[in-house]
Amino acid sequence: MASRILAVTLVASLTHAAINEPPLPKGFGPSLDDAKSRGPQIFNAINNAMRQWGSSLHHNGMSVYLATVPEGVIFHHGNDNETSPEGPEWLAYEIEHAEGFARGRHGPPGRGPPGGGRGPPDDGHPPPPNNDRKPPSGSREAQSKFDLIRMKDEGTSQHVMGDEPPAESPSDVHDMEGQGGWLHTYRTTRPLRYLYVDGMSGGKTSMGTLDTQDYLLRGDKTTVYTMDKPPHMGKRAGGPMDERRRAYELCEMCYYWDLSGIIRMEAGFEIIHCDFQDGLEQIQALQRPDPGDGDRGKDGDVRNFEFMRALSERYYEIGSARTTIEFSTMVSAFFYPVNLTNPDPKRPDLPRLANVTDAELAAIKADLNRIISETPDNFSRTVDWQDVTDLIVTRYADRFKYMTQKVTSADQLLGEINHLLTVYIDYSGKDVDQIPSAINRCTDFYLHGISPQTKADHLIHAAIKSVTSQICTKLFDAREILSSKSSDAAGLETSKLSDAMHIIRSLVEYLGWARFKRCSQCDVDEVCLIPMWPFGTKEDYDTPRCANSSSIRGDGENYWGGFGRPGGPGGRPGGGGDGRGPPPP
């Protein structure tokens, strides 16, 4: 990778630091101690990466990674005309995601919220040749119901930055009314490297989903973003919560980093691809049928459901190695001694960057710049850390869920725990007090043979080991309680079961694995429903449910709370923690 130092960008970030802020402590940086104390959060970030399910539950992402899309991967883009975009624009991984926005204009400019239309108009700076790219120049609430059709009717464009272009004449608009839009299909012509921002980073919410992009990458903790009245920032402003300006500024950074864009997730994974003339070949651009009245009623319900079905296919993988995450390049706020407390005391489970100082953010960004600049194009992943977390989750998650929901006796619980631990116990009798050795074997079991290479590797290793240490220690603690003897057998069994079950339930809370909330097997005409911006209810976040085409439009309070700014700096809430989650059980 060409090494391009972001001097201007880093200086700009540093100038945001408040004069009255305390200086950074000597040696400020990522540490093994912080990685260990935030082990569950780092473990979950790794396990959820490029997965719709876990990234929807742990939607306030605090981490970024380099990611590579290989040659030959298919992407999609929907708009209102057959012309391929030129500058920064939006790509969808799934057909249904893009097709939902392949629509013609149904009225004069200005109808609906900001963000409708063709995308950024020509600003006099056409995209340069592939080998000489230049940096690009440049009242509504989210619906609680899963209603793609309503979103289309209200004029929400799939364009990440689009403004409604002026029509040449009223007749031009009239001629387009009722026409279907265009669905563009592209393939990558070479491996493309992106910056992946984890969590629900495509969600325009006030809950913290934009923190990493706005606070860390862009260094903007002051702008108020709303849907009703976007800030007036000149030609680049526009789109929901000023998405157009956000995308242009992110693409400017990507230019200096020699990256092709940003990978994010909302209701579906998307890419802000910075130059459609670089690395993409258009396979086809086909006009969609006139939507007419077919979007309503039963046909509309089917389209909503099929969109949801497409998303659910990406709950646990992006599919066919379409994107490779380079975990060894991970940069995460979880690695640093910073305050990630949520200013909203009602959601201490969601980390925020609101209380991280400007100097701390600038230092983290400087580390990111260094890692990107030092990572060569031919860098190959040294350890697939997601595979490691998968082995651990699949070993324990469903068994823990069974223990806490189905087990009713001490003997039954002891049998389940013994099954998990027996592989670590030496039954030769040579070691009388062998429990500490067994715990060590259990802790290191899935980490044997792994040789961390990068700083991120060492931090991830420490985080995962802290999690497995808690799992193994608490299981042996519960086993000891259940194995104890007493003359009052009947009374003791009830007490033993209660005490041991408390340990397991506390362990489940500490881990916070997304798999714990997975639906039981849904029928073939159903999908497991969870909030994905901008859709979903609070009830579906707390208790995901199986839904079919008739029941997918659930009633209830919108989970996302409508559009809003990413939240301003706030004082540490009373009784709140520092964003580290529940303490070890």
N, C-alpha and C positions, 0 to 999 in steps of 0.2 A: 504494500500500500504506500502510495506517495505520502511522505511525511509533511504535513502542513500544520504549522503551529497556529492556533487560534489566538494570536496576540491581541488583536482588536477586540474580539469577543470577550476574552478573559479580562481585559482591562475594563471593558464596559461593565462586566459583572462585579468586579471589585469596587468600582465607583459607586455601586448601589449600597455598599456597606455603610451603615449609619456611623456618624462620627462618634456618637456616645456609646457604641457597642464595645463591650470588653474585647481586648485582643484575643486572638486564638491562643490557646495554651500551647506551650512548646511541645513539639512532637505530635500535634493534632493529626489524626489520620485513622485509617481502618485498623482495628485491633482484634486479636484473637479473643480477648475478654468480652468485647461487645458482640462478636459473632456467637460466642457461647451463650451469652445471656439472652440473645434474641434467636436462639437456635430454632424454635418452632416457626418463627416468621420467615427465616431464610430457607428452612426446609420446605415450607409451603410455597414460597416464591419459586423455587426450583421445580417442585412437583407440578405447579399450576402453569408453568410457562407454555405459551401457545396452546392452551387448552381452555375452551370456552367455559366449562363448568367451574373449575376452581378459580379462574380469573373473574368470574361473575360473583362468587361468594367473597373472595378476598380482593375486592375491586379497587382498593386504594393502593396501587402499585408503588413501590419505593425503589425499584431496581431497573436498570437498563443493561442491555447486552448487545454485542455485535451479533448479527444473524445473516445467514447467506441463503438466498434463493437460487437453486441451480438452474442451469439452462433447460429450456423446454417446459417450464411450468406455465400453466394456463391461468390467466386472470380475466376479470370482467369489469366493465365500466358502463353505466347507464346515464344517458342524457337526452336532450330533446332534439338532437340533430345528428347527421351522419359524419360530421367532422371529428376527427380524432383530436383530443386536447394537445396542446403544445407544451405549456409550462407545467408547474406543479398542479397535480390533480390526484384523483382518488381511484384506487383499484380495490376490487372485492375478490376475496378468495372463492366465494360461492356464487353460483349463477343467480339464485333467488335474491341474494342480497343486492346485486346490481340491477336485476330486472325490475325490482320494486320501484326503482327510480328512473327507469327508461320510459319517460313520459313526455308527451307534448305539453306545451303551455295551454292552460285552459282559461285564460283570461288576460287582461292587459297587465303590463308590468306593475309590480307593487302589491299584487294580491298575495296574501299569506305572509308569513314571517320572513325576515331577511334570510337570504341564502338560496332563493329559487333561481333557476335560470341556467345559463350556459357555462358559467365559470368566469374566471378573471378575463376582462376584455383585453384586447391588444394594447399594451402600454408602450409600444415603440421599441421594445427589447425582445425581438424574436429569439427563440432558443438557439444558441450557438452550435457549431458542429460537435459531434460526439466526443472528439478527442480534445476539444478546447472549450469545455463548459465554463460558463460564467455564472456567478451567483444570481438568482432570480431577483428582479426589481419589484422594484415594485409597489301584546300581552297574551302570552301563551304558556301553558304548563304541559309537561310531558303527560301522555295518556297512560293511565294505569292499565287500561285494557290493551291486549296485544292486538293492535288494529293497524296493519300495514296499509290498508286501503284508505283509512281516514288520514293517515300521515301523507299519502300521496295527494289526496284531494285538497289538503290544506296548503299544499305547495312546498312542502319540505323537500329540498333538493338533495340528491345523493352527493352532489358536489361538496367537497370538503370546504371550499372557499367561495363558491359561486355567488355572484350578484346577478340580479335580474337585468339583462341587457335591454337597452331601449329598442323598441320596435321601429322599423323604418317608417311604418304608417299603420293606422288602425286596421287597414285591410290585411296587413301581414299577420297581425295577431288573430284576426277573425279566421284567416285561412288555416291557421294552425290549430284552432279549437277543435277538440274531439279527436285529433290525431294521436296515434301512439308515438312513444319516444323511440330511441335507438339503443340497442344493446350491442356494445363493442366487446370483442374478444381478442385478447392478446396472448402472446407467448414470449417468454424471456429468451433472448438470443445469446446470452452468456450468463455466467454466474453473477449475481448482483448482491452486493453487500448493503445491509440496512442497519439502522439502530432500532432495536426492539424495545419499546417502553411497555412494561408489564402492567397487569391489572386491567381495569376497564378504562384504559387511557383514551379511548375515543368517546367516552361519555362526557357530555357537556353538563356537569352537575356542580352543585355547591358543596359536595360531600368530600372532596379531595381527590377525585379521579384525575384532575388536571394539574395537581401539585407538581409532579415531576417535570412536566413540560413547561409550565409557567414559572414556577419558582426556581427550579434547578437549572433547566436548560436555557430558558429565556431571561432569567433574572428579574422577573416582573412580579412583585408582590404588592403593587399599588393599584393597578388598573381594575376597575369594577366592570365585570362582564355580566350583561343581562341579555335576555332574548328580545325584550321590548324595545330597548334603546341602546344599540351597540355604541361604544365610544367612537367619537369622531377622530379618526387617525389618518385621514387622507385616503389616497387611492387604494391602499392595501386593506382598508377596513372592510368588513362585511362577513356575511355568513353567521350561523348561530354562534353566539358568544365569541364573535370576532375570529372565527375559524380561519378565515382567509389570511388575516395578518399572522396568526399563529403558524399556519402552514408555511408562509413565505419565510418567516424568521427561522423556522426549523430547517427549511431547505437551504438557507444561507449557511447555517452551521454544517449541514451535510456536505455542501460544496467544499468547504475548507477541510472537512474530514475525509473527503473523497468517497462519500457514501451516496447511495442512490435515493435515499429517503427514509421514512419513518414507518415502522410497523406498529399498529395500534389495534385495539379491540373495542367494539361496542356490541350491538346485536349482530355479531359476525366480525371476523377479522378483516382488517383493511390495511392498505398501504397508502401513505402520502408519497407518491412517486414524483420526484422533482422535475424530471424532464422526460416526457413521453417519446422524444426522439432518440433517447439513449437507452439501449438495452431491451427494447420492446419491439415486437413485430405484430402488426395488426393482422389477425387471421380473418376476421369478418366484422361487418357492421350491418346489422339487420334491423329494419323498422319493426316495432311491435304492433300488434293489432290495436284498433280503436277500442279503448276500454269500455266505452258505452256504459250500459247499466250492468254489465257482467261482473264488475267489481263489487257489486252490492249483493246482499243476500247470500244464498248458498255458495255461489261461485267465489264470492269474496272470502267466505269462511274457509273454503278449500285453499285459496291462495295464502291466507294467513297461516293456516296449519302447515302447508308445504314449506313455507319459509321457515317456520319453527322446526320442522323435521330436518331441513338442511342444516340449521344451526346445531341441532342436537347431535348430528353426525360428527361434529367437531368438539363435543364436550370433552373428550378424552384424548384426542390427537388431531393435528391439523391435516393429516392424511398424506400418504405416499411420499414421505420425506420432502414435502414441498418447501419446507423451511428448516434449516439447521441452526440451532442456537449454539453459540460458542460460549458455554457456561464459564470457561476459564477467563473470559473478559468481563465478567459480571462486576458492575459498580452499583452498590446499594447503600442507601442511607442506614440500613440495618447494621452495616459494618462499622459505623462511626459513633463516637460518644456524643450524640446529639439528642435533643428533646423532641420526640415524635408524638407527644401528647396531642390528642384531638381537642381543639377548643370547645367542641360540643360535648358536654359531660354525659349526654345520653348515649354516645357511641364511643366509649373508651376502647372498643375492640378495633376501631379503624385508625391506623396511623396517619399522621398529617405532617407536612413540612412547614406548617404555619408558624411554629415556634423556633424553627432552625434559623440562626442568624444569617445575615447576608455574607458575612465573612466565612462562615462554615459552608454555606452553599457554594461560594466561589472556590473554596478549597476542594470540595468534592468534585466540582466541575473540572478543575485543573487536573485532578487524578484521572477523570474520564478522558480528557483531551490527551493526556500522556499515554494511556492504555491504547486508545484508538490509533494514535500516531505511531506507536511502537509495534502494533500488530500487523504482520505482513499479510498480503493478499492470499498467500498459499498456506496460511495458518490452519492447522488441522486440530480438531478437538482432542485434547489429551485424555479427558475423562468425561463420560456421559453421566453427569451427576443426576440427571432426571431418571435414568435407569436405576441408579442406586436407590433413590427415594421410592421408586415404584416397587422394588423388591421388598422394601420395608413396609410400605403401606399395604401391599397385597398380603403380606404375611400376617399382619396384626389387625387391620382395620375392621374387617367383617367379624372377626372373632371377638374384638372388643365390643362391637355393636351387639352381638349375640349375648355376650356376658351381661351387659347392662340392661337389655330389653327382654331376654327370655329365661335366663337362669333364675331358679327359684330356691335352690338349696346350696348349702356350703359344700357338700360332697360334689355336686355338679360343677360348681365354680372351681374347686380344687382340681378336678379332672381336666377342665379346659386349660387352666394355667400350667399344670404339669405337662400337658401335651406340648405347649409352647416352649417350655424350659428344659425338657428332658435331654435335648440334643447338646446342651451346654454342661451337663452334669456328668462327672466321672464316677461311675458306680463301683469302681474297683476297691474302694474303701481305703486307699492309701492316704488320701488327704481328708482328715477328720473334719477340719473346718474349711471346707472348700468353697463356700458360698462366694467370698470375694473373687476367687479365681473364676468361678462360673459366671459371675456378673461381668467380669472383664472379657471373657470369651463371647458372651452374648453381645456386649457393647461393640466389639470390633468385628463381629461376624461378617457383616456386609461391606466392611471397609478393607478387608484383606487384599493385598496385591495392588492397592491404589497408591500411586506415587504422585502427590500434588506437585505441579510444576510452576504455576503462577501464584502470585499473591492471592488472587481470588480463589484458586484451588485450595490453598491452605485455610482460608477463612471458611469456605464452604465445608471442608472436611471437619473443622472444629465445630461448626454449627450442627452438622449431621451427627457427629459423635456425641454432642451434648444431648441430643434428642434420644438416641439409642441408649445412652446411659440412663436417662430417666425411665425409659420403657423397661429396661432390664431390672433396674433397682427396685422399681415399684412392683413389678411382677413377683420378684423374690420376696418383697415385704408382704404382699398379700398371701403368698404361698406359706410363709412362716406363720401368719395368723391362722390360716385355715388348717394347718398341720398340728397346731397346739393341742395338747391333751388336757382333759379335766374330768373330775368325777361327776360334775353336773352337766352331762352330755347334752341334754335337751335344751337347757337354758343357754349353754355356751354356743351351740350351733347358730342360734338366732343372732347372738352378739357377733360371732365370727363372720357370718355372712354380711351383716351390716357394716362392720369395720372394713372388711376386704372389698366390698362393693364400693364403699366411699373412695378407696384408693383408686379403683379402676375408673370410676366416674371422674375423679379429679384428673386422672391421666388423660382421659378423652378430652376434657376441657382444655388442658394444657396443650395437647397436640393440635387441636383445631383443624383436623384434616377435612378437606372438602368431601371426601368419600363418605364421611359419616352422614351427610345430608342427602346422599343419593337415594332416589326413589327405589322402592321395590320394583320388580320386573313389570314394566308397563306393557299393555296389550299392543298388538301390531298396529292398531289404528290410534295409538296414543304416543305422546312424548312426555318426558318429565320436564315440568315447567319451572323455571327460575327467572327472577328479574334480570333482564339484560337491557341496558339503556337503549331507548327511552321508555321501554315497556316494563310492566310487572308491578305486583302489589307487595306490600309489607308481609302479608300472609304467605305469599309464595316464597319469600326470602326465608322466613322462619321455618316453614314446612313446605318444601317443594312437593308438587302433586303431579300425578298422571292426568293429562288432559287430551281430549280429542278435538275435532274440528268444531264441535258444538259447544264445548265447555272451555275453549282456550281463552275466550274473552272474559276472564274472571273479573268480578266486581271487587272493590276494595280500594283502600287508599294507595295512591301512587307511591312506590318505594323510593323513587329518585327525588321526589319533592319539587319537580319542575326545573327549569333552567335557572342558572345563577352563576355568580362568580365562584371561583374555587375556594373562597373563604379567606378572610384576612388574618393577620396575626392576632392571636388571642392569648389571654393569660392562662396559666395552668389551671384547669378546673379543679375545684375542691374535691379532694379524695381521688383525683385522677392519677394515673401512673405516668410513665414516660414513654408510652407506646410499645412497651416490651411484652404486652399481653399478660395473661395470668401467670403467676409464679409457678415454679415446679411444684407438683403435688407432694 
